[in-house]
Every structure is written in C-alpha cells, then in structure tokens.
Amino acid sequence: MSAIELVCNRTTKESAVHERNVVLNNAFQNGLTILPAGESVIRFCPPLTLEKEDIDIGLDILEVAISSF
C-alpha cells in the first residue's frame, strides 16, 4: 500500500480536500479505483499480481485526473 497527499501550498501544507475529491472522481470515471484517506490523501492498494502494463495504464489515468484541476 502506498499513498500521496495533495496540498494547496507546500509551505503551509494546507490540505487540498476539494482537489483530492476531483482527482478521485475523474480517475474513477476513467477506470481507476483509488481510495481516499484522511483529508487530502490518495491511497493505492494494488494487487500483488499487478503487471507492468497495468501500472502504466493506472499512472496514465492518474496523470490525466491530476491535471484536470
């Protein structure tokens, strides 16, 4: 399991709650299920049998979801 935290400002570490929710929804609409955690964290729980191609597809979807806001 791994996670990333989204913040509005790197100095103040203000949580990016709205942005995290937008990323979750956009990723889900494009076929990637990721989990919320805390206020602004995205958690990844991939299966142990994950193939490299699946990782690449998931990262592409996540990149598009993050760039959407």
PyMOL Python script that loads the backbone (N, CA, C, O; Angstrom):
from pymol import cmd

cmd.read_pdbstr("""\
ATOM      1  N   MET A   1       0.851  -1.167   0.000  1.00  0.00           N
ATOM      2  CA  MET A   1       0.000   0.000   0.000  1.00  0.00           C
ATOM      3  C   MET A   1       0.897   1.230   0.000  1.00  0.00           C
ATOM      4  O   MET A   1       1.932   1.267   0.666  1.00  0.00           O
ATOM      5  N   SER A   2       0.482   2.225  -0.754  1.00  0.00           N
ATOM      6  CA  SER A   2       1.182   3.490  -0.779  1.00  0.00           C
ATOM      7  C   SER A   2       0.192   4.620  -0.893  1.00  0.00           C
ATOM      8  O   SER A   2      -0.989   4.396  -1.158  1.00  0.00           O
ATOM      9  N   ALA A   3       0.665   5.831  -0.695  1.00  0.00           N
ATOM     10  CA  ALA A   3      -0.253   6.974  -0.726  1.00  0.00           C
ATOM     11  C   ALA A   3       0.482   8.246  -1.138  1.00  0.00           C
ATOM     12  O   ALA A   3       1.705   8.349  -1.036  1.00  0.00           O
ATOM     13  N   ILE A   4      -0.304   9.202  -1.605  1.00  0.00           N
ATOM     14  CA  ILE A   4       0.212  10.553  -1.854  1.00  0.00           C
ATOM     15  C   ILE A   4      -0.732  11.531  -1.188  1.00  0.00           C
ATOM     16  O   ILE A   4      -1.939  11.297  -1.121  1.00  0.00           O
ATOM     17  N   GLU A   5      -0.184  12.618  -0.701  1.00  0.00           N
ATOM     18  CA  GLU A   5      -1.002  13.661  -0.090  1.00  0.00           C
ATOM     19  C   GLU A   5      -0.989  14.885  -0.986  1.00  0.00           C
ATOM     20  O   GLU A   5       0.070  15.321  -1.436  1.00  0.00           O
ATOM     21  N   LEU A   6      -2.161  15.437  -1.244  1.00  0.00           N
ATOM     22  CA  LEU A   6      -2.273  16.647  -2.040  1.00  0.00           C
ATOM     23  C   LEU A   6      -2.387  17.841  -1.102  1.00  0.00           C
ATOM     24  O   LEU A   6      -3.179  17.830  -0.160  1.00  0.00           O
ATOM     25  N   VAL A   7      -1.588  18.869  -1.369  1.00  0.00           N
ATOM     26  CA  VAL A   7      -1.636  20.094  -0.580  1.00  0.00           C
ATOM     27  C   VAL A   7      -1.792  21.283  -1.520  1.00  0.00           C
ATOM     28  O   VAL A   7      -1.346  21.252  -2.667  1.00  0.00           O
ATOM     29  N   CYS A   8      -2.433  22.329  -1.012  1.00  0.00           N
ATOM     30  CA  CYS A   8      -2.608  23.549  -1.811  1.00  0.00           C
ATOM     31  C   CYS A   8      -1.338  24.383  -1.841  1.00  0.00           C
ATOM     32  O   CYS A   8      -1.062  25.085  -2.814  1.00  0.00           O
ATOM     33  N   ASN A   9      -0.569  24.297  -0.760  1.00  0.00           N
ATOM     34  CA  ASN A   9       0.634  25.103  -0.637  1.00  0.00           C
ATOM     35  C   ASN A   9       1.701  24.258   0.055  1.00  0.00           C
ATOM     36  O   ASN A   9       1.469  23.736   1.145  1.00  0.00           O
ATOM     37  N   ARG A  10       2.847  24.124  -0.563  1.00  0.00           N
ATOM     38  CA  ARG A  10       3.901  23.280   0.022  1.00  0.00           C
ATOM     39  C   ARG A  10       4.462  23.852   1.320  1.00  0.00           C
ATOM     40  O   ARG A  10       4.946  23.103   2.169  1.00  0.00           O
ATOM     41  N   THR A  11       4.401  25.157   1.477  1.00  0.00           N
ATOM     42  CA  THR A  11       4.936  25.773   2.691  1.00  0.00           C
ATOM     43  C   THR A  11       3.992  25.600   3.869  1.00  0.00           C
ATOM     44  O   THR A  11       4.410  25.178   4.948  1.00  0.00           O
ATOM     45  N   THR A  12       2.713  25.928   3.664  1.00  0.00           N
ATOM     46  CA  THR A  12       1.738  25.854   4.765  1.00  0.00           C
ATOM     47  C   THR A  12       1.153  24.462   4.946  1.00  0.00           C
ATOM     48  O   THR A  12       0.553  24.168   5.980  1.00  0.00           O
ATOM     49  N   LYS A  13       1.324  23.601   3.942  1.00  0.00           N
ATOM     50  CA  LYS A  13       0.785  22.228   3.968  1.00  0.00           C
ATOM     51  C   LYS A  13      -0.741  22.198   4.097  1.00  0.00           C
ATOM     52  O   LYS A  13      -1.305  21.257   4.656  1.00  0.00           O
ATOM     53  N   GLU A  14      -1.402  23.239   3.575  1.00  0.00           N
ATOM     54  CA  GLU A  14      -2.870  23.289   3.595  1.00  0.00           C
ATOM     55  C   GLU A  14      -3.423  22.128   2.766  1.00  0.00           C
ATOM     56  O   GLU A  14      -3.032  21.939   1.615  1.00  0.00           O
ATOM     57  N   SER A  15      -4.320  21.367   3.351  1.00  0.00           N
ATOM     58  CA  SER A  15      -4.894  20.198   2.690  1.00  0.00           C
ATOM     59  C   SER A  15      -5.708  20.589   1.463  1.00  0.00           C
ATOM     60  O   SER A  15      -6.468  21.557   1.493  1.00  0.00           O
ATOM     61  N   ALA A  16      -5.541  19.829   0.386  1.00  0.00           N
ATOM     62  CA  ALA A  16      -6.276  20.066  -0.855  1.00  0.00           C
ATOM     63  C   ALA A  16      -7.455  19.095  -0.917  1.00  0.00           C
ATOM     64  O   ALA A  16      -7.464  18.151  -1.708  1.00  0.00           O
ATOM     65  N   VAL A  17      -8.439  19.348  -0.071  1.00  0.00           N
ATOM     66  CA  VAL A  17      -9.576  18.439   0.059  1.00  0.00           C
ATOM     67  C   VAL A  17     -10.391  18.383  -1.229  1.00  0.00           C
ATOM     68  O   VAL A  17     -10.657  17.300  -1.749  1.00  0.00           O
ATOM     69  N   HIS A  18     -10.785  19.532  -1.739  1.00  0.00           N
ATOM     70  CA  HIS A  18     -11.597  19.580  -2.966  1.00  0.00           C
ATOM     71  C   HIS A  18     -10.835  18.962  -4.143  1.00  0.00           C
ATOM     72  O   HIS A  18     -11.398  18.180  -4.910  1.00  0.00           O
ATOM     73  N   GLU A  19      -9.574  19.310  -4.278  1.00  0.00           N
ATOM     74  CA  GLU A  19      -8.774  18.815  -5.388  1.00  0.00           C
ATOM     75  C   GLU A  19      -8.635  17.296  -5.326  1.00  0.00           C
ATOM     76  O   GLU A  19      -8.702  16.619  -6.352  1.00  0.00           O
ATOM     77  N   ARG A  20      -8.442  16.765  -4.123  1.00  0.00           N
ATOM     78  CA  ARG A  20      -8.340  15.307  -3.955  1.00  0.00           C
ATOM     79  C   ARG A  20      -9.621  14.626  -4.418  1.00  0.00           C
ATOM     80  O   ARG A  20      -9.574  13.595  -5.089  1.00  0.00           O
ATOM     81  N   ASN A  21     -10.775  15.208  -4.056  1.00  0.00           N
ATOM     82  CA  ASN A  21     -12.054  14.617  -4.457  1.00  0.00           C
ATOM     83  C   ASN A  21     -12.251  14.663  -5.969  1.00  0.00           C
ATOM     84  O   ASN A  21     -12.803  13.731  -6.554  1.00  0.00           O
ATOM     85  N   VAL A  22     -11.804  15.736  -6.595  1.00  0.00           N
ATOM     86  CA  VAL A  22     -11.882  15.844  -8.057  1.00  0.00           C
ATOM     87  C   VAL A  22     -11.025  14.761  -8.704  1.00  0.00           C
ATOM     88  O   VAL A  22     -11.458  14.113  -9.656  1.00  0.00           O
ATOM     89  N   VAL A  23      -9.818  14.564  -8.193  1.00  0.00           N
ATOM     90  CA  VAL A  23      -8.924  13.540  -8.731  1.00  0.00           C
ATOM     91  C   VAL A  23      -9.544  12.149  -8.566  1.00  0.00           C
ATOM     92  O   VAL A  23      -9.520  11.349  -9.501  1.00  0.00           O
ATOM     93  N   LEU A  24     -10.093  11.858  -7.396  1.00  0.00           N
ATOM     94  CA  LEU A  24     -10.729  10.556  -7.166  1.00  0.00           C
ATOM     95  C   LEU A  24     -11.860  10.311  -8.162  1.00  0.00           C
ATOM     96  O   LEU A  24     -11.945   9.239  -8.760  1.00  0.00           O
ATOM     97  N   ASN A  25     -12.725  11.304  -8.337  1.00  0.00           N
ATOM     98  CA  ASN A  25     -13.863  11.151  -9.248  1.00  0.00           C
ATOM     99  C   ASN A  25     -13.426  11.006 -10.698  1.00  0.00           C
ATOM    100  O   ASN A  25     -13.945  10.155 -11.421  1.00  0.00           O
ATOM    101  N   ASN A  26     -12.479  11.828 -11.128  1.00  0.00           N
ATOM    102  CA  ASN A  26     -12.011  11.751 -12.513  1.00  0.00           C
ATOM    103  C   ASN A  26     -11.313  10.424 -12.793  1.00  0.00           C
ATOM    104  O   ASN A  26     -11.502   9.836 -13.857  1.00  0.00           O
ATOM    105  N   ALA A  27     -10.515   9.956 -11.853  1.00  0.00           N
ATOM    106  CA  ALA A  27      -9.838   8.675 -12.036  1.00  0.00           C
ATOM    107  C   ALA A  27     -10.862   7.544 -12.127  1.00  0.00           C
ATOM    108  O   ALA A  27     -10.745   6.663 -12.979  1.00  0.00           O
ATOM    109  N   PHE A  28     -11.863   7.570 -11.251  1.00  0.00           N
ATOM    110  CA  PHE A  28     -12.888   6.527 -11.262  1.00  0.00           C
ATOM    111  C   PHE A  28     -13.659   6.513 -12.579  1.00  0.00           C
ATOM    112  O   PHE A  28     -13.946   5.446 -13.122  1.00  0.00           O
ATOM    113  N   GLN A  29     -13.994   7.698 -13.093  1.00  0.00           N
ATOM    114  CA  GLN A  29     -14.731   7.796 -14.354  1.00  0.00           C
ATOM    115  C   GLN A  29     -13.906   7.253 -15.526  1.00  0.00           C
ATOM    116  O   GLN A  29     -14.461   6.866 -16.554  1.00  0.00           O
ATOM    117  N   ASN A  30     -12.584   7.228 -15.365  1.00  0.00           N
ATOM    118  CA  ASN A  30     -11.716   6.719 -16.431  1.00  0.00           C
ATOM    119  C   ASN A  30     -11.208   5.312 -16.163  1.00  0.00           C
ATOM    120  O   ASN A  30     -10.317   4.832 -16.864  1.00  0.00           O
ATOM    121  N   GLY A  31     -11.772   4.637 -15.144  1.00  0.00           N
ATOM    122  CA  GLY A  31     -11.478   3.234 -14.935  1.00  0.00           C
ATOM    123  C   GLY A  31     -10.473   2.895 -13.851  1.00  0.00           C
ATOM    124  O   GLY A  31     -10.066   1.738 -13.736  1.00  0.00           O
ATOM    125  N   LEU A  32     -10.063   3.868 -13.054  1.00  0.00           N
ATOM    126  CA  LEU A  32      -9.092   3.616 -11.988  1.00  0.00           C
ATOM    127  C   LEU A  32      -9.749   3.870 -10.636  1.00  0.00           C
ATOM    128  O   LEU A  32     -10.201   4.981 -10.359  1.00  0.00           O
ATOM    129  N   THR A  33      -9.800   2.849  -9.804  1.00  0.00           N
ATOM    130  CA  THR A  33     -10.353   2.995  -8.466  1.00  0.00           C
ATOM    131  C   THR A  33      -9.208   3.225  -7.491  1.00  0.00           C
ATOM    132  O   THR A  33      -8.342   2.368  -7.314  1.00  0.00           O
ATOM    133  N   ILE A  34      -9.217   4.396  -6.864  1.00  0.00           N
ATOM    134  CA  ILE A  34      -8.241   4.733  -5.830  1.00  0.00           C
ATOM    135  C   ILE A  34      -9.015   5.165  -4.593  1.00  0.00           C
ATOM    136  O   ILE A  34     -10.164   5.597  -4.688  1.00  0.00           O
ATOM    137  N   LEU A  35      -8.389   5.047  -3.453  1.00  0.00           N
ATOM    138  CA  LEU A  35      -9.097   5.243  -2.192  1.00  0.00           C
ATOM    139  C   LEU A  35      -8.740   6.555  -1.517  1.00  0.00           C
ATOM    140  O   LEU A  35      -7.579   6.963  -1.529  1.00  0.00           O
ATOM    141  N   PRO A  36      -9.732   7.224  -0.924  1.00  0.00           N
ATOM    142  CA  PRO A  36      -9.431   8.404  -0.117  1.00  0.00           C
ATOM    143  C   PRO A  36      -8.926   7.973   1.257  1.00  0.00           C
ATOM    144  O   PRO A  36      -9.278   6.904   1.755  1.00  0.00           O
ATOM    145  N   ALA A  37      -8.110   8.807   1.850  1.00  0.00           N
ATOM    146  CA  ALA A  37      -7.644   8.577   3.219  1.00  0.00           C
ATOM    147  C   ALA A  37      -7.388   9.948   3.842  1.00  0.00           C
ATOM    148  O   ALA A  37      -6.826  10.832   3.195  1.00  0.00           O
ATOM    149  N   GLY A  38      -7.790  10.119   5.072  1.00  0.00           N
ATOM    150  CA  GLY A  38      -7.589  11.414   5.712  1.00  0.00           C
ATOM    151  C   GLY A  38      -8.309  12.504   4.954  1.00  0.00           C
ATOM    152  O   GLY A  38      -9.310  12.253   4.283  1.00  0.00           O
ATOM    153  N   GLU A  39      -7.788  13.727   5.064  1.00  0.00           N
ATOM    154  CA  GLU A  39      -8.438  14.863   4.400  1.00  0.00           C
ATOM    155  C   GLU A  39      -8.055  15.004   2.934  1.00  0.00           C
ATOM    156  O   GLU A  39      -8.895  15.347   2.103  1.00  0.00           O
ATOM    157  N   SER A  40      -6.790  14.741   2.612  1.00  0.00           N
ATOM    158  CA  SER A  40      -6.347  15.013   1.237  1.00  0.00           C
ATOM    159  C   SER A  40      -5.357  13.975   0.721  1.00  0.00           C
ATOM    160  O   SER A  40      -4.471  14.290  -0.073  1.00  0.00           O
ATOM    161  N   VAL A  41      -5.512  12.751   1.173  1.00  0.00           N
ATOM    162  CA  VAL A  41      -4.590  11.684   0.783  1.00  0.00           C
ATOM    163  C   VAL A  41      -5.282  10.727  -0.186  1.00  0.00           C
ATOM    164  O   VAL A  41      -6.464  10.416  -0.039  1.00  0.00           O
ATOM    165  N   ILE A  42      -4.526  10.273  -1.173  1.00  0.00           N
ATOM    166  CA  ILE A  42      -4.985   9.254  -2.106  1.00  0.00           C
ATOM    167  C   ILE A  42      -4.176   7.997  -1.808  1.00  0.00           C
ATOM    168  O   ILE A  42      -2.946   8.022  -1.815  1.00  0.00           O
ATOM    169  N   ARG A  43      -4.876   6.904  -1.548  1.00  0.00           N
ATOM    170  CA  ARG A  43      -4.230   5.647  -1.181  1.00  0.00           C
ATOM    171  C   ARG A  43      -4.321   4.669  -2.349  1.00  0.00           C
ATOM    172  O   ARG A  43      -5.349   4.574  -3.020  1.00  0.00           O
ATOM    173  N   PHE A  44      -3.234   3.949  -2.578  1.00  0.00           N
ATOM    174  CA  PHE A  44      -3.161   2.944  -3.631  1.00  0.00           C
ATOM    175  C   PHE A  44      -2.989   1.575  -2.980  1.00  0.00           C
ATOM    176  O   PHE A  44      -2.105   1.388  -2.145  1.00  0.00           O
ATOM    177  N   CYS A  45      -3.827   0.630  -3.358  1.00  0.00           N
ATOM    178  CA  CYS A  45      -3.737  -0.748  -2.845  1.00  0.00           C
ATOM    179  C   CYS A  45      -3.743  -1.719  -4.015  1.00  0.00           C
ATOM    180  O   CYS A  45      -4.739  -2.406  -4.238  1.00  0.00           O
ATOM    181  N   PRO A  46      -2.646  -1.790  -4.770  1.00  0.00           N
ATOM    182  CA  PRO A  46      -2.627  -2.681  -5.926  1.00  0.00           C
ATOM    183  C   PRO A  46      -2.473  -4.142  -5.504  1.00  0.00           C
ATOM    184  O   PRO A  46      -1.898  -4.429  -4.455  1.00  0.00           O
ATOM    185  N   PRO A  47      -2.983  -5.056  -6.314  1.00  0.00           N
ATOM    186  CA  PRO A  47      -2.779  -6.477  -6.012  1.00  0.00           C
ATOM    187  C   PRO A  47      -1.311  -6.855  -6.218  1.00  0.00           C
ATOM    188  O   PRO A  47      -0.592  -6.196  -6.969  1.00  0.00           O
ATOM    189  N   LEU A  48      -0.886  -7.895  -5.559  1.00  0.00           N
ATOM    190  CA  LEU A  48       0.498  -8.339  -5.686  1.00  0.00           C
ATOM    191  C   LEU A  48       0.805  -8.898  -7.065  1.00  0.00           C
ATOM    192  O   LEU A  48       1.972  -8.987  -7.447  1.00  0.00           O
ATOM    193  N   THR A  49      -0.222  -9.276  -7.820  1.00  0.00           N
ATOM    194  CA  THR A  49      -0.031  -9.856  -9.148  1.00  0.00           C
ATOM    195  C   THR A  49      -0.131  -8.821 -10.268  1.00  0.00           C
ATOM    196  O   THR A  49      -0.335  -9.182 -11.427  1.00  0.00           O
ATOM    197  N   LEU A  50       0.009  -7.564  -9.937  1.00  0.00           N
ATOM    198  CA  LEU A  50      -0.121  -6.480 -10.902  1.00  0.00           C
ATOM    199  C   LEU A  50       0.985  -6.548 -11.956  1.00  0.00           C
ATOM    200  O   LEU A  50       2.158  -6.719 -11.624  1.00  0.00           O
ATOM    201  N   GLU A  51       0.607  -6.416 -13.207  1.00  0.00           N
ATOM    202  CA  GLU A  51       1.557  -6.414 -14.321  1.00  0.00           C
ATOM    203  C   GLU A  51       2.027  -4.990 -14.603  1.00  0.00           C
ATOM    204  O   GLU A  51       1.318  -4.030 -14.297  1.00  0.00           O
ATOM    205  N   LYS A  52       3.219  -4.848 -15.184  1.00  0.00           N
ATOM    206  CA  LYS A  52       3.778  -3.541 -15.502  1.00  0.00           C
ATOM    207  C   LYS A  52       2.855  -2.733 -16.404  1.00  0.00           C
ATOM    208  O   LYS A  52       2.716  -1.522 -16.229  1.00  0.00           O
ATOM    209  N   GLU A  53       2.232  -3.392 -17.358  1.00  0.00           N
ATOM    210  CA  GLU A  53       1.332  -2.692 -18.282  1.00  0.00           C
ATOM    211  C   GLU A  53       0.149  -2.070 -17.520  1.00  0.00           C
ATOM    212  O   GLU A  53      -0.303  -0.971 -17.844  1.00  0.00           O
ATOM    213  N   ASP A  54      -0.338  -2.787 -16.510  1.00  0.00           N
ATOM    214  CA  ASP A  54      -1.448  -2.267 -15.709  1.00  0.00           C
ATOM    215  C   ASP A  54      -1.007  -1.054 -14.894  1.00  0.00           C
ATOM    216  O   ASP A  54      -1.773  -0.106 -14.723  1.00  0.00           O
ATOM    217  N   ILE A  55       0.215  -1.083 -14.396  1.00  0.00           N
ATOM    218  CA  ILE A  55       0.756   0.062 -13.656  1.00  0.00           C
ATOM    219  C   ILE A  55       0.833   1.273 -14.572  1.00  0.00           C
ATOM    220  O   ILE A  55       0.444   2.374 -14.184  1.00  0.00           O
ATOM    221  N   ASP A  56       1.332   1.074 -15.781  1.00  0.00           N
ATOM    222  CA  ASP A  56       1.448   2.171 -16.737  1.00  0.00           C
ATOM    223  C   ASP A  56       0.090   2.779 -17.064  1.00  0.00           C
ATOM    224  O   ASP A  56      -0.053   3.999 -17.129  1.00  0.00           O
ATOM    225  N   ILE A  57      -0.900   1.923 -17.270  1.00  0.00           N
ATOM    226  CA  ILE A  57      -2.261   2.409 -17.563  1.00  0.00           C
ATOM    227  C   ILE A  57      -2.801   3.199 -16.373  1.00  0.00           C
ATOM    228  O   ILE A  57      -3.366   4.277 -16.552  1.00  0.00           O
ATOM    229  N   GLY A  58      -2.633   2.676 -15.174  1.00  0.00           N
ATOM    230  CA  GLY A  58      -3.104   3.361 -13.977  1.00  0.00           C
ATOM    231  C   GLY A  58      -2.432   4.705 -13.779  1.00  0.00           C
ATOM    232  O   GLY A  58      -3.089   5.682 -13.418  1.00  0.00           O
ATOM    233  N   LEU A  59      -1.129   4.764 -14.012  1.00  0.00           N
ATOM    234  CA  LEU A  59      -0.416   6.034 -13.872  1.00  0.00           C
ATOM    235  C   LEU A  59      -0.853   7.044 -14.925  1.00  0.00           C
ATOM    236  O   LEU A  59      -0.929   8.239 -14.639  1.00  0.00           O
ATOM    237  N   ASP A  60      -1.138   6.584 -16.133  1.00  0.00           N
ATOM    238  CA  ASP A  60      -1.643   7.482 -17.174  1.00  0.00           C
ATOM    239  C   ASP A  60      -2.993   8.070 -16.774  1.00  0.00           C
ATOM    240  O   ASP A  60      -3.232   9.266 -16.942  1.00  0.00           O
ATOM    241  N   ILE A  61      -3.868   7.225 -16.245  1.00  0.00           N
ATOM    242  CA  ILE A  61      -5.185   7.696 -15.801  1.00  0.00           C
ATOM    243  C   ILE A  61      -5.027   8.680 -14.649  1.00  0.00           C
ATOM    244  O   ILE A  61      -5.705   9.707 -14.618  1.00  0.00           O
ATOM    245  N   LEU A  62      -4.145   8.379 -13.707  1.00  0.00           N
ATOM    246  CA  LEU A  62      -3.914   9.269 -12.573  1.00  0.00           C
ATOM    247  C   LEU A  62      -3.356  10.610 -13.027  1.00  0.00           C
ATOM    248  O   LEU A  62      -3.751  11.653 -12.508  1.00  0.00           O
ATOM    249  N   GLU A  63      -2.449  10.592 -13.982  1.00  0.00           N
ATOM    250  CA  GLU A  63      -1.878  11.831 -14.508  1.00  0.00           C
ATOM    251  C   GLU A  63      -2.956  12.718 -15.127  1.00  0.00           C
ATOM    252  O   GLU A  63      -2.976  13.928 -14.899  1.00  0.00           O
ATOM    253  N   VAL A  64      -3.842  12.124 -15.901  1.00  0.00           N
ATOM    254  CA  VAL A  64      -4.939  12.895 -16.509  1.00  0.00           C
ATOM    255  C   VAL A  64      -5.864  13.430 -15.423  1.00  0.00           C
ATOM    256  O   VAL A  64      -6.308  14.575 -15.500  1.00  0.00           O
ATOM    257  N   ALA A  65      -6.159  12.617 -14.414  1.00  0.00           N
ATOM    258  CA  ALA A  65      -7.054  13.037 -13.322  1.00  0.00           C
ATOM    259  C   ALA A  65      -6.450  14.202 -12.544  1.00  0.00           C
ATOM    260  O   ALA A  65      -7.165  15.138 -12.184  1.00  0.00           O
ATOM    261  N   ILE A  66      -5.150  14.159 -12.282  1.00  0.00           N
ATOM    262  CA  ILE A  66      -4.498  15.235 -11.524  1.00  0.00           C
ATOM    263  C   ILE A  66      -4.438  16.508 -12.353  1.00  0.00           C
ATOM    264  O   ILE A  66      -4.615  17.601 -11.813  1.00  0.00           O
ATOM    265  N   SER A  67      -4.195  16.391 -13.634  1.00  0.00           N
ATOM    266  CA  SER A  67      -4.084  17.582 -14.469  1.00  0.00           C
ATOM    267  C   SER A  67      -5.429  18.209 -14.787  1.00  0.00           C
ATOM    268  O   SER A  67      -5.487  19.253 -15.437  1.00  0.00           O
ATOM    269  N   SER A  68      -6.521  17.583 -14.336  1.00  0.00           N
ATOM    270  CA  SER A  68      -7.861  18.084 -14.659  1.00  0.00           C
ATOM    271  C   SER A  68      -8.300  19.293 -13.836  1.00  0.00           C
ATOM    272  O   SER A  68      -9.301  19.930 -14.165  1.00  0.00           O
ATOM    273  N   PHE A  69      -7.571  19.616 -12.779  1.00  0.00           N
ATOM    274  CA  PHE A  69      -7.982  20.793 -11.982  1.00  0.00           C
ATOM    275  C   PHE A  69      -6.963  21.888 -12.032  1.00  0.00           C
ATOM    276  O   PHE A  69      -7.155  22.938 -11.419  1.00  0.00           O
TER     277      PHE A  69
END
""", "prot")
cmd.dss("prot")
cmd.show_as("cartoon", "prot")
cmd.util.cbc("prot")
cmd.orient("prot")
